[in-house]
Amino acid sequence: MDYENLLKFFGDNFIGWLRVTFLTLARPVSRFELTPVDDLPGLIAPEARSEQQLWLNPRLIVFAVISIILGVTVNALIPERETSPALFTTITVILFYWFVRGSLLYVVCWLLQGTGRYLDTLSVSIQVFGTIYVVASFLSLLGTSVLSPDTISELTRGLPVTKGFGPILLFFFVGNLLLIIYMPLAMKPVHKFDWARTAALFVVWATLLILLFCLIDWPLYLSIHILAGIHIH
């Protein structure tokens, strides 16, 4: 990895990232307008374009990448935290998962008779995912700095975890709790929900996050790291 280019990348974009992060925490609405395809000449063939075609703002992807890098960096400081895969692999996997979750969120909003566009839903959801990923990482680091390993082990007693996985449970708990709160609020203006439908989205989204954690997030995380540990040893 070219660390000089990485530092330049951060220097050029960090202030904008910081501004969007604080604005999102204060009011989770879109900070990245969709970009006309004409501004992205290499994305779609000229003959396939139309004036109505839009795509995700490149600045949103930059925001997401910075969020992932900062989150991974902070997570690496957490005591007894398992080592993450290579940075490029981590960025790719997390971005892909955010796209999948954002798409799933759009389906839920559509079922609740939301009127927002798919790309608007995806754009705002990635913005919120990126913000919460960093905040949850910092709060997890703070929590593991305050709580002793014995305390964390006591809190996770009875759960299907192995030694060293307690801190990541804290990360998942904080992150999902914040997503349960912020994501319905972010979808309200996108899909023009009233407060009743926003409350319904809150219930459905919370249930969905719990199911995803139990059926996909946690088993997948354990499998990857246990297999990696077997390979290393």
C-alpha positions in Angstrom: 0.0 0.0 0.0 1.2 3.5 -0.9 1.0 5.3 2.5 2.0 8.6 1.0 -1.0 8.6 -1.4 -3.2 7.4 1.5 -2.1 10.4 3.6 -2.7 12.7 0.7 -6.2 11.2 0.2 -7.0 11.8 3.9 -5.6 15.3 3.8 -7.7 16.3 0.8 -11.0 14.8 2.1 -10.9 14.6 5.9 -12.4 18.1 6.6 -15.3 17.3 4.3 -15.7 13.8 5.9 -15.7 15.4 9.4 -18.4 17.9 8.5 -20.7 15.3 7.0 -20.3 13.0 10.0 -21.3 15.7 12.5 -24.2 16.9 10.3 -25.4 13.3 9.9 -25.4 12.8 13.7 -27.2 16.0 14.2 -29.7 15.4 11.4 -29.6 12.3 9.3 -30.6 13.6 5.9 -28.8 13.3 2.5 -25.6 15.3 2.2 -24.7 13.9 -1.2 -26.9 14.7 -4.3 -27.1 12.0 -6.9 -24.7 12.7 -9.8 -25.9 12.8 -13.5 -24.4 10.0 -15.6 -22.9 12.6 -17.9 -20.6 13.6 -15.1 -19.3 10.0 -14.9 -18.3 9.4 -18.5 -16.7 6.0 -17.9 -19.7 4.5 -16.0 -22.3 3.9 -18.7 -21.9 3.7 -22.5 -22.9 7.0 -24.3 -25.6 5.2 -26.3 -27.2 3.9 -23.2 -27.5 7.2 -21.4 -30.4 9.6 -20.9 -30.9 12.9 -19.2 -32.8 11.2 -16.4 -30.1 8.7 -15.5 -28.4 9.4 -12.1 -25.8 7.6 -10.0 -24.3 7.7 -6.6 -22.2 10.8 -5.9 -18.4 9.9 -6.0 -17.9 12.0 -2.9 -20.2 9.5 -1.1 -17.9 6.6 -1.9 -15.0 8.7 -0.7 -16.8 9.4 2.5 -17.6 5.7 2.9 -14.0 4.6 2.3 -12.6 7.1 4.8 -15.2 5.9 7.4 -14.1 2.3 6.9 -10.4 3.1 7.1 -10.9 5.1 10.3 -13.2 2.5 11.8 -10.8 -0.3 11.1 -7.9 1.7 12.5 -9.8 2.4 15.7 -11.0 -1.2 16.0 -7.3 -2.3 15.8 -6.7 -0.4 19.0 -9.3 -2.3 21.0 -7.7 -4.7 23.5 -8.0 -8.4 22.6 -9.6 -7.4 19.3 -9.1 -10.0 16.5 -6.9 -8.9 13.6 -8.9 -7.7 10.6 -8.3 -9.0 7.0 -6.2 -6.9 4.5 -7.5 -3.3 4.3 -8.5 -3.5 0.6 -10.5 -6.7 1.3 -12.1 -5.1 4.3 -13.2 -2.0 2.4 -14.6 -4.1 -0.4 -16.5 -6.5 1.8 -18.0 -3.7 4.0 -19.0 -1.6 1.0 -20.7 -4.6 -0.6 -22.5 -5.4 2.6 -23.7 -1.8 3.0 -25.0 -1.9 -0.6 -26.9 -5.2 0.2 -28.3 -3.7 3.4 -29.3 -0.5 1.7 -31.1 -2.5 -1.0 -32.9 -4.5 1.6 -33.9 -1.3 3.4 -35.4 0.0 0.2 -37.5 -3.1 -0.1 -38.8 -2.6 3.4 -39.6 1.0 2.7 -41.4 0.1 -0.5 -43.5 -2.5 1.4 -44.4 0.4 3.8 -45.6 2.4 0.7 -42.6 4.6 0.6 -42.2 6.9 -2.4 -38.4 7.4 -2.4 -36.2 6.3 -5.2 -33.8 3.3 -4.8 -30.6 5.4 -5.3 -31.7 8.0 -2.9 -32.4 5.3 -0.3 -29.0 3.7 -1.0 -27.2 7.0 -0.9 -28.5 8.1 2.5 -28.2 4.6 4.0 -24.5 4.4 3.0 -24.0 7.8 4.5 -25.6 6.6 7.8 -23.7 3.3 7.7 -20.4 5.1 7.4 -21.1 7.5 10.2 -22.3 4.9 12.6 -19.4 2.5 11.8 -16.9 5.1 13.0 -19.0 6.2 16.0 -19.5 2.6 17.1 -15.8 1.9 16.7 -14.9 4.9 19.0 -17.5 4.0 21.5 -16.4 0.3 21.6 -12.8 1.5 22.1 -13.9 3.7 24.9 -16.0 0.9 26.5 -13.2 -1.6 26.4 -10.9 1.0 27.9 -13.3 1.5 30.8 -14.4 -2.2 31.3 -11.9 -4.8 32.2 -11.6 -8.0 30.1 -13.1 -9.9 33.1 -16.1 -7.6 33.1 -16.6 -8.1 29.4 -16.3 -11.9 29.8 -18.9 -11.8 32.5 -21.2 -9.7 30.3 -20.9 -12.2 27.4 -21.2 -15.3 29.6 -23.7 -17.7 28.1 -23.3 -16.3 24.6 -21.7 -18.3 21.7 -18.4 -16.5 21.8 -14.8 -17.5 22.2 -12.1 -15.8 24.1 -11.1 -12.5 22.4 -14.5 -12.0 20.8 -16.2 -10.0 23.7 -15.1 -6.6 22.4 -16.5 -7.1 18.9 -19.9 -8.0 20.5 -19.8 -4.5 22.1 -19.1 -3.0 18.6 -22.1 -4.9 17.1 -24.4 -4.0 19.9 -23.5 -0.2 19.8 -23.6 -0.1 16.0 -26.9 -1.9 15.6 -28.5 0.2 18.4 -27.5 3.4 16.7 -28.7 2.1 13.3 -32.1 1.2 14.8 -32.4 4.9 15.9 -30.9 6.7 13.0 -31.9 4.8 9.9 -35.7 5.2 10.2 -35.2 8.9 10.8 -33.0 9.1 7.7 -35.7 7.3 5.6 -38.5 9.6 6.8 -37.8 12.5 4.4 -36.6 10.2 1.6 -39.8 8.2 1.4 -42.1 11.0 2.8 -43.2 8.8 5.7 -45.5 10.2 8.4 -44.6 9.4 12.0 -46.8 6.3 12.0 -44.9 4.7 9.1 -41.6 5.8 10.6 -42.5 4.0 13.8 -43.5 0.9 11.7 -40.1 1.1 9.9 -38.4 1.4 13.3 -40.0 -1.9 14.5 -39.4 -3.8 11.2 -35.8 -2.4 10.9 -34.9 -3.4 14.5 -36.3 -6.9 14.0 -34.4 -7.2 10.7 -31.1 -6.1 12.2 -31.5 -8.6 15.1 -32.2 -11.4 12.6 -29.2 -10.4 10.4 -26.9 -10.3 13.4 -28.0 -13.7 14.6 -28.2 -15.5 11.3 -25.5 -13.8 9.2 -23.3 -11.1 10.9 -22.1 -13.1 13.9 -21.8 -16.6 12.4 -20.0 -15.1 9.4 -17.6 -13.1 11.6 -16.8 -16.1 13.8 -16.3 -18.4 10.8 -13.9 -16.0 9.0 -11.8 -15.3 12.1 -11.8 -18.9 13.4 -10.7 -20.2 9.9 -8.1 -17.5 9.7 -6.8 -18.5 13.1 -6.6 -22.2 12.1 -4.8 -21.2 8.9 -2.3 -19.1 10.8 -1.5 -21.8 13.4 
